Amino acid sequence: LKLDIPPLDGAAGCSADTGADAIEGGGWVYFYQAVVVFFFMMTPTYFWYRWIYTIEWDVPYRLYYQSTICVAEMFGSICVMMLAVIRFPQPWAYNQQPPAVEVGPKLPRYNVHVLVPCYNEPSDIVLATCEAALALTHPWAKVMVYLLDDGRNLQREKTVINMGNERLIYVARPKYPGLPVHGKAGNLNHTLKFVIFAQRVPRENDVVVVFDADMKAHPNFLHHTLPYLEEDPRTALVQTPQHFFNVDHTGDIFNHQNCTFFFGVQTGLDAWRATVCCGTNFCVRASALAAVGWFPTESITEDFLLSLKVTASGWHCRYHGHVLVTGEAPEDLRQIFKQRSRWCTGCFQVFFQVETFMWVRQLPSIQMLCYFNSIMGYLSTIICFPVFFVVPIVSVYTKTHPVKELTTLLTLLWAGYFASMAVVIEMMPRNFNRFSGFLGSKVNYIMWWCFLKGMWKAVRGRLGLRKIVFKVTEKKGDGKKKLEGEEQRPSDKDGLLDGEAKRESGYTDAEVALMYGLVDEAGEYDEDAVLAIQEELAEAEAAMSTEKRDSTKHDLKFHWGIFVISFIVAVAGGVSKTLDTLQWGWDNTVLANVSVAWVVINMVPFGMALGYAYLPHQRQVHGLLVSLSWSVYALGVLFAFAAMVTKVAYGNPRWM
């Protein structure tokens, strides 16, 4: 039997040509690889010149200032070099087709267990995901779907039972006093260890598929993923991209589609067999999952740690660059920032553990680099952004510049270094939206405060100062409608709930007793056991609940501060500097505004965030905002370079 893959439209979120053929290889790949080679030659040359000729070694305070800036630049360039190494063998791939494999006549071949974990998401979203999972078909596979309800919604359980589909099973794990919950990982592990594989060991043909509660699989998901497992018995995990129906690719301000990662970085990681698991839209061999101790509970980003453990155990993690699942991205700013902060916290949490390095040391050097690249992206933003934000402001008002002297050679070296670095980071095929690379590189500035908080949470968690709790990202769903008659309370046939007062968890003691099966035949329950569960539920509720508020007034204080400071410097500093230097000639006037141009460049990402918050929430508006921001950024860079060339060509090549 040879698998016949049915056609599937591409993702409109990342490509203008939704019916496009597979994008792999070609002349542009060779161009990208040539630029990578040029970048690796240019970078040491540029920094050699920076250290030798652009630092004022004889002026102490300028020595420390300029060398600090140079170190920050070098750290950022090291992160880019790591990215270049990762992307070099396969810079991008889109609409990939699975490998063609031959199988014997014995069918079905795989037992596919689809897990849909949920907590407090609207039932219409969760059940729609389950229905999409039930529609998965493949001649090799027998599919079972498990709805893992960590919130124990009894009405949802009743709805699943009334659906009458024997392939859909409702599971609500029990929670016992004193035992850690472990969030999503704990929910998944309970079903795997105590339901699916409670009485047998996972076999080679057992496959686990995970979809988040809002991720609806396309019917041919298995047609694109199972061939990887059939092709190579060492392949343990196959990850597919994330795609969101409620985000337009032309106005994706917060880079939800993340095209440069899913169709650029992940494809490079796949070439090194070190794909990063993203927590949803993937399948994994149950035997490999059991071999590494199931889903890791040491980090709130269990997905990243899982892929690290699987790779370190000798398995391969593969990536298939074809959109096979469509979900919903958060639109509320609070939820967006909370989600990105959680990702950052989990990544640092992984590398703050000694056990992680016991796994990493088993990896080949190139795979070590692939996984360390994950944390370096956060570190480069946290370290470099404040430096690059302060430098042009200091230059405008104090005449203390990051370099001692602007020479022709320095200008040429910087132009080559900056241009090649931009290509390495942002270049994608023309089939993708031209703003994909721009958004992928600039959104980190918007998230700087989230990343800093995320790292600090990981530090506090490692020191034992505060417990790190997994927080679900809220989605709107279909108007947040509930199922008809849906309640978050258990049924009460015996009137046990009458007159009960709710505790901080939002439930009465009797409700908790009914939910967790603590009521005996006489209608009584152990109050101490219920009280212990109440305390855990209250802690989880405090972590999960978010105050209903206007995000534009609270979560954008940092962005407002950066934008206002930059605006004041750009206007007041630029005008005053120009007036002060008119006596020195037009070339010095242009040069005086080079720093102002970089201030404006730094404003661009924060202007996009503020525009998202205060302008009408429409796709056309977001698209116009992104286009305008890209234009301002490009003009700022061109103006700065033109001013540098003008200064070198026509003016005294020393800074004023």
C-alpha positions as CSV (number, residue, x, y, z in Angstrom):
1,L,0.0,0.0,0.0
2,K,1.3,3.4,-1.0
3,L,-0.2,6.4,0.9
4,D,-2.1,8.8,-1.4
5,I,-2.1,12.2,0.3
6,P,-5.2,14.2,-0.4
7,P,-4.6,17.9,-1.3
8,L,-4.8,20.4,1.4
9,D,-4.9,24.2,1.1
10,G,-2.1,26.1,2.5
11,A,-2.3,28.6,5.4
12,A,-3.6,32.0,4.4
13,G,-2.0,33.3,7.6
14,C,1.5,33.0,6.2
15,S,1.3,32.9,2.5
16,A,-0.6,34.9,-0.1
17,D,-0.8,31.9,-2.4
18,T,-2.9,29.4,-0.3
19,G,-2.8,26.7,-3.0
20,A,1.0,27.0,-3.5
21,D,3.2,24.0,-4.1
22,A,5.8,22.9,-1.6
23,I,8.5,25.5,-1.0
24,E,11.9,23.8,-0.4
25,G,15.3,24.4,-1.9
26,G,15.8,26.6,-4.9
27,G,18.1,29.5,-5.8
28,W,17.1,31.6,-2.9
29,V,18.3,29.0,-0.5
30,Y,21.7,29.2,-2.0
31,F,21.6,33.0,-1.7
32,Y,20.6,32.7,2.0
33,Q,23.5,30.3,2.6
34,A,25.9,32.6,0.8
35,V,24.8,35.5,3.0
36,V,25.3,33.3,6.1
37,V,28.9,32.6,5.0
38,F,29.4,36.4,4.4
39,F,28.0,37.2,7.8
40,F,30.4,34.8,9.5
41,M,33.3,36.5,7.7
42,M,32.0,40.0,8.4
43,T,31.2,39.6,12.1
44,P,34.7,39.0,13.4
45,T,36.1,41.6,11.1
46,Y,33.6,44.2,12.3
47,F,34.2,43.5,15.9
48,W,38.0,43.4,15.6
49,Y,37.8,46.9,14.1
50,R,35.3,48.0,16.8
51,W,37.6,46.9,19.7
52,I,40.8,48.2,18.2
53,Y,39.8,51.6,16.6
54,T,36.5,52.7,18.0
55,I,36.9,52.6,21.8
56,E,38.6,55.5,23.6
57,W,40.9,53.5,25.8
58,D,42.5,56.7,27.2
59,V,39.3,58.1,28.6
60,P,38.1,56.0,31.5
61,Y,34.4,56.8,31.6
62,R,34.1,56.5,27.8
63,L,36.1,53.3,27.9
64,Y,33.6,51.6,30.2
65,Y,30.6,53.0,28.3
66,Q,31.8,52.1,24.8
67,S,33.2,48.6,25.8
68,T,29.8,47.8,27.5
69,I,28.0,48.7,24.3
70,C,30.4,46.6,22.2
71,V,30.0,43.6,24.5
72,A,26.2,43.9,24.2
73,E,26.6,44.0,20.4
74,M,28.8,40.9,20.5
75,F,26.3,39.0,22.6
76,G,23.5,39.8,20.1
77,S,25.6,38.8,17.2
78,I,26.5,35.5,18.9
79,C,22.8,34.8,19.1
80,V,22.3,35.6,15.4
81,M,25.2,33.3,14.6
82,M,23.6,30.4,16.4
83,L,20.4,31.1,14.5
84,A,22.4,31.2,11.2
85,V,23.9,27.8,12.0
86,I,20.5,26.3,12.7
87,R,18.8,27.7,9.6
88,F,21.7,27.0,7.2
89,P,20.9,23.5,6.0
90,Q,17.2,24.2,5.4
91,P,16.4,27.9,5.8
92,W,12.6,27.5,5.1
93,A,10.0,25.0,4.1
94,Y,6.3,25.4,3.4
95,N,3.5,23.1,2.2
96,Q,5.8,20.1,2.7
97,Q,4.7,16.7,1.6
98,P,5.3,13.7,3.9
99,P,7.8,11.0,2.9
100,A,6.5,8.3,0.6
101,V,6.6,4.9,2.4
102,E,5.5,1.4,1.6
103,V,3.6,-0.7,4.2
104,G,2.4,-4.2,4.3
105,P,-1.2,-5.4,3.9
106,K,-1.9,-5.7,7.6
107,L,-4.2,-2.8,8.6
108,P,-4.8,-0.9,10.8
109,R,-1.2,-0.5,12.0
110,Y,-1.4,2.2,14.6
111,N,-3.5,2.8,17.7
112,V,-3.8,6.6,17.8
113,H,-4.8,8.2,21.1
114,V,-5.8,11.8,20.6
115,L,-5.7,13.8,23.8
116,V,-7.6,17.1,24.2
117,P,-6.7,18.7,27.6
118,C,-8.8,21.5,28.9
119,Y,-9.4,23.4,32.1
120,N,-11.9,26.3,32.0
121,E,-12.2,26.9,28.3
122,P,-15.8,27.4,26.9
123,S,-17.4,24.1,26.1
124,D,-18.2,25.1,22.5
125,I,-14.5,25.4,21.8
126,V,-13.5,22.2,23.5
127,L,-16.2,20.0,21.9
128,A,-15.6,21.5,18.5
129,T,-11.9,20.4,18.9
130,C,-13.0,16.9,19.9
131,E,-15.4,16.7,16.9
132,A,-12.5,17.7,14.6
133,A,-10.3,15.0,16.2
134,L,-13.0,12.4,15.7
135,A,-13.0,13.2,11.9
136,L,-9.3,12.2,11.6
137,T,-9.0,9.2,9.4
138,H,-6.2,7.0,8.0
139,P,-6.1,3.5,6.6
140,W,-3.3,2.7,9.0
141,A,-4.9,4.0,12.2
142,K,-7.6,3.3,14.7
143,V,-8.4,6.6,16.4
144,M,-9.7,7.2,19.9
145,V,-10.3,10.7,21.3
146,Y,-10.0,11.6,25.0
147,L,-11.4,14.8,26.5
148,L,-9.2,15.5,29.5
149,D,-11.3,17.9,31.6
150,D,-9.1,19.2,34.5
151,G,-12.0,21.5,35.6
152,R,-14.4,18.7,36.1
153,N,-17.4,20.2,34.3
154,L,-20.2,17.8,34.9
155,Q,-22.5,19.3,32.2
156,R,-19.7,18.9,29.7
157,E,-19.3,15.2,30.8
158,K,-23.0,14.8,30.3
159,T,-22.8,16.3,26.9
160,V,-20.0,13.9,25.9
161,I,-22.0,10.9,27.1
162,N,-25.1,12.0,25.3
163,M,-23.1,12.3,22.0
164,G,-23.0,8.5,22.1
165,N,-19.7,8.2,20.3
166,E,-17.8,5.2,21.6
167,R,-14.5,6.7,20.3
168,L,-14.9,9.8,22.5
169,I,-14.1,9.3,26.1
170,Y,-14.5,11.9,28.9
171,V,-11.7,11.8,31.6
172,A,-11.6,14.0,34.7
173,R,-8.6,13.2,36.9
174,P,-9.0,13.1,40.7
175,K,-7.1,15.6,42.8
176,Y,-5.9,14.5,46.2
177,P,-4.9,16.6,49.1
178,G,-1.1,17.2,49.4
179,L,-0.3,15.9,45.9
180,P,0.9,18.4,43.3
181,V,-1.4,19.0,40.3
182,H,1.3,19.8,37.7
183,G,-1.1,21.6,35.4
184,K,-1.4,20.5,31.8
185,A,1.4,17.9,32.1
186,G,-0.3,16.3,35.1
187,N,-3.6,16.2,33.3
188,L,-2.0,14.4,30.3
189,N,0.0,12.0,32.4
190,H,-3.0,10.9,34.4
191,T,-4.9,9.7,31.3
192,L,-1.8,8.1,29.9
193,K,-0.7,6.2,33.0
194,F,-4.0,5.5,34.7
195,V,-6.5,5.2,31.8
196,I,-5.0,4.3,28.5
197,F,-2.0,2.3,29.6
198,A,-3.2,1.4,33.1
199,Q,-3.1,-2.4,32.3
200,R,-0.6,-2.7,29.5
201,V,2.8,-1.4,28.4
202,P,2.8,1.0,25.4
203,R,3.6,-0.8,22.2
204,E,5.5,0.5,19.2
205,N,2.3,1.1,17.3
206,D,0.8,3.2,20.0
207,V,0.8,6.9,19.0
208,V,-0.3,9.8,21.2
209,V,-1.6,13.0,19.5
210,V,-2.1,16.2,21.5
211,F,-4.3,19.1,20.5
212,D,-5.0,22.1,22.8
213,A,-8.6,22.8,23.5
214,D,-8.9,25.4,20.8
215,M,-7.0,23.6,18.0
216,K,-9.1,22.0,15.4
217,A,-7.3,19.4,13.3
218,H,-7.7,19.1,9.5
219,P,-9.0,15.7,8.5
220,N,-5.7,14.6,6.9
221,F,-3.5,15.4,9.9
222,L,-2.5,11.7,10.2
223,H,-1.9,11.4,6.5
224,H,0.9,13.9,6.9
225,T,2.4,12.8,10.2
226,L,2.3,9.0,10.5
227,P,4.5,8.5,7.4
228,Y,7.4,10.0,9.4
229,L,7.0,7.3,12.1
230,E,6.7,4.6,9.5
231,E,9.8,5.8,7.6
232,D,12.2,5.8,10.5
233,P,11.7,3.7,13.7
234,R,14.0,6.2,15.5
235,T,11.5,9.0,14.9
236,A,9.6,9.6,18.1
237,L,7.9,12.9,17.6
238,V,6.5,14.9,14.7
239,Q,5.5,18.5,15.2
240,T,3.4,20.6,12.9
241,P,2.9,24.4,12.7
242,Q,0.3,26.5,14.6
243,H,-2.1,28.5,12.5
244,F,-4.8,30.9,13.8
245,F,-8.1,31.8,12.1
246,N,-8.6,35.1,13.9
247,V,-5.2,36.7,13.0
248,D,-4.6,38.1,9.5
249,H,-1.0,37.7,8.2
250,T,-0.9,41.4,7.1
251,G,-1.7,42.8,10.5
252,D,-0.2,40.2,12.9
253,I,1.3,42.8,15.2
254,F,2.2,40.3,18.0
255,N,3.5,37.7,15.5
256,H,1.0,35.0,16.6
257,Q,1.5,33.1,13.3
258,N,5.2,33.2,13.9
259,C,6.0,32.3,10.3
260,T,9.8,32.8,10.7
261,F,9.8,30.3,13.5
262,F,7.4,27.7,12.2
263,F,8.6,27.8,8.6
264,G,12.2,29.0,9.1
265,V,13.7,28.1,12.4
266,Q,11.8,24.8,12.9
267,T,12.8,23.6,9.5
268,G,16.4,24.2,10.3
269,L,16.0,22.4,13.6
270,D,14.5,19.5,11.8
271,A,17.5,19.2,9.6
272,W,19.6,18.7,12.7
273,R,16.9,16.3,14.1
274,A,16.3,18.6,17.1
275,T,12.8,20.0,16.5
276,V,11.2,21.8,19.5
277,C,7.9,20.5,20.6
278,C,5.3,23.2,20.9
279,G,2.8,21.5,23.2
280,T,0.0,21.0,20.6
281,N,-0.4,19.8,17.0
282,F,2.1,16.9,17.4
283,C,2.2,13.2,17.5
284,V,4.6,11.1,19.6
285,R,5.3,7.4,20.0
286,A,3.8,6.3,23.3
287,S,6.8,4.0,23.9
288,A,9.3,6.9,23.6
289,L,7.0,9.0,25.8
290,A,7.0,6.3,28.5
291,A,10.8,5.8,28.2
292,V,11.5,9.4,29.2
293,G,9.0,9.4,32.1
294,W,5.9,10.7,30.2
295,F,5.3,14.4,30.0
296,P,7.8,16.3,32.2
297,T,6.4,18.0,35.3
298,E,9.6,19.9,36.2
299,S,8.6,22.9,34.0
300,I,5.5,24.7,33.0
301,T,6.7,24.4,29.4
302,E,6.5,20.6,29.4
303,D,6.6,20.6,25.6
304,F,10.1,22.1,25.3
305,L,11.6,19.8,28.0
306,L,9.9,16.8,26.4
307,S,11.6,17.4,23.0
308,L,14.9,17.8,24.8
309,K,14.6,14.6,26.8
310,V,13.4,12.6,23.7
311,T,16.3,13.9,21.6
312,A,18.8,13.2,24.4
313,S,17.5,9.6,24.6
314,G,18.5,8.9,21.1
315,W,15.2,9.5,19.3
316,H,14.6,11.9,16.5
317,C,12.2,14.9,16.7
318,R,10.9,15.8,13.3
319,Y,9.0,18.8,11.9
320,H,6.5,18.8,9.1
321,G,6.1,22.3,7.6
322,H,2.4,22.1,6.5
323,V,-0.5,23.7,8.2
324,L,-2.7,20.8,9.5
325,V,-4.4,22.4,12.5
326,T,-6.2,25.8,12.9
327,G,-6.8,27.4,16.3
328,E,-7.6,30.6,18.0
329,A,-5.0,33.2,19.2
330,P,-5.5,35.4,22.2
331,E,-6.6,38.9,21.3
332,D,-6.7,40.5,24.7
333,L,-3.4,42.2,25.6
334,R,-3.4,40.8,29.1
335,Q,-3.6,37.2,27.8
336,I,-1.0,37.8,25.1
337,F,1.5,39.1,27.5
338,K,0.7,36.4,30.0
339,Q,1.2,33.7,27.4
340,R,4.6,35.0,26.2
341,S,5.7,35.5,29.8
342,R,4.8,31.9,30.6
343,W,6.8,30.6,27.6
344,C,9.8,32.6,28.8
345,T,9.4,31.4,32.4
346,G,9.2,27.8,31.4
347,C,12.3,28.1,29.1
348,F,14.4,29.6,31.9
349,Q,12.9,27.1,34.4
350,V,14.3,24.2,32.3
351,F,17.8,25.6,32.2
352,F,17.8,26.6,35.8
353,Q,17.6,22.9,36.8
354,V,20.7,20.8,37.2
355,E,18.9,17.7,35.8
356,T,18.6,19.5,32.5
357,F,22.3,19.5,31.9
358,M,22.4,15.8,32.6
359,W,20.2,15.4,29.5
360,V,22.0,18.1,27.5
361,R,25.4,16.5,28.0
362,Q,24.1,13.4,26.1
363,L,23.5,15.5,23.0
364,P,25.9,16.1,20.1
365,S,27.3,19.6,20.0
366,I,25.1,20.8,17.2
367,Q,21.9,19.6,19.0
368,M,23.2,21.3,22.2
369,L,23.4,24.5,20.2
370,C,19.8,24.0,18.8
371,Y,18.3,23.7,22.3
372,F,20.4,26.5,23.9
373,N,19.2,28.8,21.1
374,S,15.8,28.8,22.7
375,I,17.0,30.6,25.9
376,M,19.5,32.7,24.0
377,G,16.7,34.4,22.1
378,Y,15.1,35.6,25.4
379,L,18.5,36.6,26.9
380,S,19.5,38.6,23.9
381,T,16.3,40.7,24.1
382,I,16.5,41.2,27.8
383,I,20.2,42.3,27.6
384,C,20.4,44.1,24.3
385,F,17.2,46.2,24.2
386,P,18.0,48.5,27.2
387,V,21.5,49.1,25.9
388,F,20.3,49.9,22.4
389,F,17.5,52.1,23.8
390,V,19.8,54.2,26.0
391,V,22.7,54.6,23.6
392,P,21.0,57.1,21.1
393,I,19.5,59.1,23.9
394,V,22.9,59.5,25.6
395,S,24.4,60.4,22.2
396,V,21.8,63.1,21.6
397,Y,22.2,64.9,25.0
398,T,25.8,64.2,26.2
399,K,27.9,63.9,23.0
400,T,29.2,60.6,24.4
401,H,28.9,58.2,21.4
402,P,29.3,54.4,21.1
403,V,32.3,54.9,18.8
404,K,35.3,57.2,19.0
405,E,35.4,58.0,15.4
406,L,33.3,57.5,12.3
407,T,35.5,56.4,9.4
408,T,34.9,55.2,5.9
409,L,36.0,51.7,6.8
410,L,33.8,51.6,9.9
411,T,30.8,52.7,7.9
412,L,31.3,50.0,5.2
413,L,31.9,47.3,7.8
414,W,28.8,48.3,9.8
415,A,26.7,48.4,6.6
416,G,27.8,44.9,5.6
417,Y,27.4,43.5,9.1
418,F,23.9,45.0,9.6
419,A,22.6,44.1,6.2
420,S,23.8,40.5,6.4
421,M,22.4,40.1,9.9
422,A,19.0,41.4,8.8
423,V,18.9,38.8,6.0
424,V,20.0,36.0,8.4
425,I,17.2,36.9,10.8
426,E,14.3,38.0,8.6
427,M,14.7,36.5,5.1
428,M,11.8,34.3,4.0
429,P,10.6,33.4,0.5
430,R,8.5,35.8,-1.5
431,N,5.5,33.5,-1.1
432,F,5.4,34.7,2.5
433,N,4.2,38.2,3.5
434,R,7.0,40.7,3.3
435,F,6.3,41.7,6.9
436,S,6.8,38.2,8.4
437,G,10.5,38.6,9.1
438,F,10.1,42.2,10.3
439,L,7.4,41.2,12.8
440,G,9.3,38.2,14.0
441,S,12.3,40.2,14.9
442,K,10.7,43.3,16.3
443,V,7.9,41.8,18.5
444,N,10.5,40.8,21.1
445,Y,11.0,44.5,21.9
446,I,7.3,44.7,22.7
447,M,7.6,41.7,25.0
448,W,10.8,42.9,26.7
449,W,9.0,43.6,30.0
450,C,7.2,40.2,29.8
451,F,10.5,38.4,29.2
452,L,12.1,40.2,32.1
453,K,9.2,39.2,34.4
454,G,9.3,35.7,33.1
455,M,13.0,35.3,33.9
456,W,12.5,36.8,37.3
457,K,9.7,34.3,38.0
458,A,12.0,31.4,37.0
459,V,14.7,32.8,39.3
460,R,12.3,33.1,42.3
461,G,11.0,29.6,41.6
462,R,14.4,28.1,41.5
463,L,15.3,29.8,44.8
464,G,12.1,28.5,46.4
465,L,10.7,32.0,47.0
466,R,7.5,31.5,45.0
467,K,5.8,28.6,43.4
468,I,5.4,28.7,39.6
469,V,1.9,27.8,38.5
470,F,0.7,26.9,35.0
471,K,-1.8,29.5,33.7
472,V,-4.2,28.8,30.9
473,T,-4.4,31.5,28.1
474,E,-8.0,32.6,27.8
475,K,-9.7,32.6,24.4
476,K,-12.9,34.3,23.3
477,G,-14.4,31.3,21.5
478,D,-17.8,31.7,19.8
479,G,-18.9,34.7,21.8
480,K,-18.1,32.8,24.9
481,K,-21.4,31.0,24.6
482,K,-22.1,28.1,26.8
483,L,-23.8,24.9,26.1
484,E,-27.5,24.9,26.7
485,G,-28.0,24.4,30.4
486,E,-24.3,24.3,31.1
487,E,-23.3,25.0,34.7
488,Q,-19.9,24.8,36.4
489,R,-21.6,23.1,39.4
490,P,-22.2,19.5,40.1
491,S,-25.8,18.1,40.1
492,D,-27.4,17.9,43.6
493,K,-30.0,15.2,43.8
494,D,-30.1,15.0,47.6
495,G,-30.1,18.7,48.4
496,L,-26.7,18.6,50.0
497,L,-25.8,22.1,48.6
498,D,-28.7,24.0,50.2
499,G,-27.5,26.7,52.5
500,E,-23.8,26.1,51.8
501,A,-21.5,29.0,51.6
502,K,-18.9,29.3,48.8
503,R,-15.2,29.4,49.8
504,E,-12.4,31.2,48.0
505,S,-12.3,28.4,45.4
506,G,-15.7,29.4,44.3
507,Y,-17.2,26.1,45.4
508,T,-19.0,25.0,48.6
509,D,-17.6,22.1,50.6
510,A,-20.5,19.9,49.5
511,E,-19.8,20.8,45.8
512,V,-16.2,19.7,46.2
513,A,-17.2,16.5,47.9
514,L,-19.6,15.7,45.1
515,M,-17.0,16.6,42.4
516,Y,-14.3,14.5,43.8
517,G,-16.4,11.5,44.9
518,L,-16.0,12.0,48.6
519,V,-19.6,11.5,49.5
520,D,-20.4,8.1,51.0
521,E,-23.7,6.1,50.8
522,A,-25.0,7.9,53.9
523,G,-24.5,11.3,52.2
524,E,-21.6,12.3,54.4
525,Y,-18.0,13.3,53.6
526,D,-14.6,13.8,55.3
527,E,-14.4,17.5,56.1
528,D,-10.6,17.5,56.5
529,A,-10.1,15.9,53.1
530,V,-12.5,18.4,51.6
531,L,-10.8,21.3,53.3
532,A,-7.4,20.3,51.9
533,I,-8.8,20.1,48.4
534,Q,-10.5,23.5,48.9
535,E,-7.1,25.0,49.8
536,E,-5.5,23.6,46.6
537,L,-8.5,24.8,44.5
538,A,-8.3,28.3,46.0
539,E,-4.6,28.5,45.2
540,A,-5.2,27.4,41.6
541,E,-8.2,29.8,41.3
542,A,-6.0,32.7,42.4
543,A,-3.4,31.8,39.9
544,M,-5.8,31.2,37.1
545,S,-8.3,34.0,37.6
546,T,-7.5,37.4,36.0
547,E,-9.2,40.6,36.9
548,K,-11.5,41.9,34.2
549,R,-10.0,45.2,33.2
550,D,-9.1,47.4,30.4
551,S,-5.6,46.2,29.3
552,T,-4.9,49.4,27.5
553,K,-4.7,51.2,30.8
554,H,-2.7,48.7,32.9
555,D,-0.6,46.5,30.7
556,L,0.8,49.2,28.5
557,K,2.4,51.4,31.1
558,F,5.8,50.2,30.1
559,H,5.1,50.7,26.4
560,W,3.7,54.2,27.0
561,G,6.8,55.1,29.0
562,I,9.2,54.0,26.2
563,F,7.1,55.6,23.5
564,V,6.8,59.0,25.3
565,I,10.5,59.2,26.3
566,S,11.5,58.4,22.7
567,F,9.1,60.9,21.3
568,I,10.4,63.7,23.6
569,V,14.0,62.8,22.6
570,A,13.1,62.6,18.9
571,V,11.3,66.0,18.8
572,A,13.0,68.1,21.5
573,G,16.4,66.6,21.2
574,G,16.4,66.5,17.4
575,V,15.3,70.1,17.0
576,S,17.6,71.5,19.7
577,K,20.5,69.5,18.4
578,T,19.9,70.7,14.8
579,L,19.8,74.4,16.0
580,D,22.9,74.0,18.0
581,T,24.9,72.6,15.1
582,L,23.8,74.8,12.3
583,Q,26.9,76.8,12.8
584,W,29.1,73.8,12.0
585,G,27.5,73.2,8.6
586,W,24.8,71.0,7.0
587,D,26.8,67.8,7.2
588,N,27.0,68.1,11.0
589,T,23.3,68.9,11.1
590,V,22.6,65.6,9.4
591,L,25.0,63.7,11.6
592,A,23.3,65.2,14.7
593,N,20.1,63.5,13.7
594,V,21.6,60.0,13.2
595,S,21.0,59.2,16.9
596,V,17.5,60.7,16.6
597,A,16.8,58.3,13.7
598,W,17.7,55.4,16.0
599,V,15.4,56.7,18.7
600,V,12.6,56.8,16.1
601,I,13.5,53.2,15.1
602,N,13.2,52.1,18.7
603,M,9.8,53.7,18.9
604,V,8.3,51.6,16.1
605,P,7.5,48.3,17.9
606,F,5.9,50.2,20.9
607,G,3.9,52.3,18.5
608,M,2.5,49.1,17.0
609,A,1.5,47.8,20.4
610,L,-0.2,51.1,21.3
611,G,-1.9,51.2,18.0
612,Y,-3.3,47.7,18.6
613,A,-4.7,48.8,21.9
614,Y,-6.3,52.1,20.9
615,L,-7.2,51.9,17.3
616,P,-10.3,50.0,16.0
617,H,-9.8,46.3,16.3
618,Q,-10.1,45.6,12.5
619,R,-7.8,43.6,10.2
620,Q,-7.5,46.5,7.8
621,V,-6.4,48.9,10.5
622,H,-3.9,46.4,11.8
623,G,-2.5,45.8,8.3
624,L,-2.2,49.5,7.7
625,L,-0.4,49.9,11.1
626,V,2.1,47.2,10.3
627,S,2.8,48.6,6.8
628,L,3.3,52.1,8.3
629,S,5.6,50.8,11.0
630,W,7.7,48.9,8.5
631,S,8.0,52.0,6.3
632,V,9.0,54.2,9.2
633,Y,11.6,51.6,10.3
634,A,13.0,51.2,6.8
635,L,13.2,55.0,6.3
636,G,14.9,55.4,9.7
637,V,17.6,52.9,8.8
638,L,18.2,54.3,5.4
639,F,18.4,57.9,6.8
640,A,20.9,56.8,9.4
641,F,23.1,55.1,6.9
642,A,22.8,58.0,4.4
643,A,23.8,60.4,7.2
644,M,26.8,58.3,8.1
645,V,27.9,58.2,4.4
646,T,27.4,61.9,4.1
647,K,29.4,62.7,7.2
648,V,32.3,60.5,6.1
649,A,32.3,61.8,2.5
650,Y,31.8,65.6,3.2
651,G,32.5,66.3,6.8
652,N,35.2,66.0,9.4
653,P,35.1,62.3,10.3
654,R,35.0,62.9,14.1
655,W,31.9,62.9,16.1
656,M,30.8,66.4,17.3
